[in-house]
Amino acid sequence: MNRRKALKGVGIGVSAGLFLPSLLTSCKDDEEPKPAINYDGTVIIIGAGAAGLYTADLLVSQGVDVVILEAGDRIGGRVKSVRSFADFPVELGADVLKSQDSLFLQRIQELNLNTVQVGTDRENIFFFNGQALPAADWQNHADFVAAQNFINNIPAYGGDDKTILQAAREAGLDVSVYGFIEGQAADPLGTDINKAGINGIKNSLNLPANNEAIALANNPLEDIFFSVFNHLIERVHFNTSVTSIDYSGEEVTVETTNGSFLGNKVVVTVPVSILKSGSINFVPALPDSKKAALSRIGMDAAFKVFIKFNKNFWGLNTYKIYGGNVVPVYTSVGPELSVSNRTLMIEVFGQDAEILRVLSDEDLKSTILNDLDNIFDGKASLNNDISELIRMDWTGEENIQGGYSYPLVGGSDEDRTTLAEDIDTKVYFAGEAASVKYGTLDGAFDSGAATVQTIITHIQEEQPQ
Ligand SMILES: Cc1cc2nc3c(=O)[nH]c(=O)nc-3n(C[C@H](O)[C@H](O)[C@H](O)COP(=O)(O)OP(=O)(O)OC[C@H]3O[C@@H](n4cnc5c(N)ncnc54)[C@H](O)[C@@H]3O)c2cc1C
């Protein structure tokens, strides 16, 4: 039997053939299609972001009954796109994939959608000593070179764990370069220079050592979610915020703002901020090992802005602009995605986000103009007024409450593994924070795939022989 037909027969499973080949049923020509595994229980998935949807997709493809509980009124979680603002799809959350080795990228390629590498052929500008110049022009400046070496060597760091700031101080770096370090090493991790633990971040996909930035050429990311996961919509209970998970009995009882749900297994994919806040009551309480892991994982405020200028004044071939007073790094959306090439993207985290997110549009515009005027000698406001801006405050989203997870001092990849461990083969954890590729879409997808492998193994072990 044709494999695709067989998958259709068992209930769609659009992603299964691609990502979990080992779990596919092999059908002989004379057999009717049947579920890959025989299971009459229900798996409740909490959260309809990347991890929740992908977990559901893979389970459904195996013939497992799935119910999805989503606190908000849409799918996608931290993926949110706007088509109308600019001449490219504006991504208010995740915008690029950080690795070629990405389950989601495979899915995009299978759909024959065009992707582009963003920024690799453009140059970065560093505002330093009152001048905005490309890195090549700073190569004779010892402080600048020391800062770049420090950042490039983070993956090889071998000392005791400490914040990036403490490590920079101990390395004797001049305070004038702290802003670059914030922009290049802390901001991409979703935090400040004085919070992330340097040992924990060594393998992060979000460090500059990994300079992949793969974007969809034409399609909003959210559209891909709608297209790939459309078959799951009927299983999603929207506006259903989970308040407690009782796994003390044979089955799991999930209380929500929209009634109770009974399942055999539950997969929790809510952001780590929600888990840390205690707004979901676990009965019995989470194991101490998980609580300890959570205490070493941070998630800070996140605020994203796209600003459209009347004219590009920062350079048609410029990618990142480092060294702003208010914004550690500006990203020029650039020619790979935008024909007009006159939009800057701002992503700020931690303290910078807390400051900017509370400003009115007018104050935000003037704050950004001042910052850019300082870097570009007044050129930002000189005949180049901001024409429009669009903003997204992820901290203010009740069901997200921040950007993405990062390791605090003392944290390590082990915490991700601990967070991902199931409890009593009844409660499972997925989501970006439960992956060593934390802070990324890839992590969310990987964690979903790993969780499904574990659930299927447990289901098979539970079957009478
Ligand atoms: C500003 C920003 C920029 C980013 N840029 C990138 C990037 O360029 N590349 C990249 O790879 N990644 C990026 N990321 C990270 C990426 O978006 C996330 O890692 C990924 O989307 C997380 O998916 P998830 O399924 O783990 O969580 P989410 O997408 O957050 O999904 C969790 C879901 O759970 C729901 N929920 C919460 N509480 C409850 C409850 N009590 N009951 C029921 N449902 C609940 C939420 O509403 C949400 O829909 C960025 C994130 C942000 C915020």
The ligand as a Gaussian input file, in Angstrom:
#p B3LYP/6-31G(d) Opt

LIG

0 1
 C       10.268000      38.020000      20.478000
 C       10.620000      36.575000      20.173000
 C       11.476000      36.283000      19.132000
 C       11.822000      34.967000      18.848000
 N       12.651000      34.700000      17.787000
 C       12.923000      33.427000      17.465000
 C       13.637000      33.123000      16.275000
 O       13.969000      34.006000      15.475000
 N       13.914000      31.815000      15.999000
 C       13.496000      30.812000      16.825000
 O       13.780000      29.644000      16.519000
 N       12.780000      31.067000      17.936000
 C       12.481000      32.347000      18.268000
 N       11.716000      32.615000      19.362000
 C       11.362000      31.497000      20.258000
 C       10.195000      30.684000      19.704000
 O        9.141000      31.543000      19.350000
 C        9.741000      29.727000      20.785000
 O       10.856000      28.961000      21.222000
 C        8.661000      28.753000      20.335000
 O        7.679000      29.388000      19.564000
 C        8.061000      28.132000      21.595000
 O        7.078000      27.177000      21.269000
 P        6.393000      26.384000      22.456000
 O        5.378000      25.511000      21.861000
 O        7.426000      25.809000      23.333000
 O        5.665000      27.513000      23.349000
 P        4.523000      28.536000      22.950000
 O        4.587000      28.890000      21.520000
 O        4.612000      29.639000      23.938000
 O        3.187000      27.709000      23.190000
 C        2.665000      27.489000      24.476000
 C        1.159000      27.673000      24.430000
 O        0.633000      27.397000      25.735000
 C       -0.463000      28.245000      25.956000
 N       -0.711000      28.332000      27.409000
 C       -0.042000      29.029000      28.352000
 N       -0.580000      28.820000      29.565000
 C       -1.596000      27.958000      29.399000
 C       -2.545000      27.347000      30.284000
 N       -2.521000      27.585000      31.611000
 N       -3.481000      26.530000      29.763000
 C       -3.530000      26.260000      28.430000
 N       -2.666000      26.814000      27.553000
 C       -1.702000      27.638000      28.030000
 C       -0.025000      29.565000      25.333000
 O       -1.139000      30.398000      25.043000
 C        0.698000      29.088000      24.084000
 O       -0.154000      29.046000      22.961000
 C       11.310000      33.920000      19.645000
 C       10.406000      34.208000      20.674000
 C       10.067000      35.525000      20.942000
 C        9.088000      35.821000      22.050000

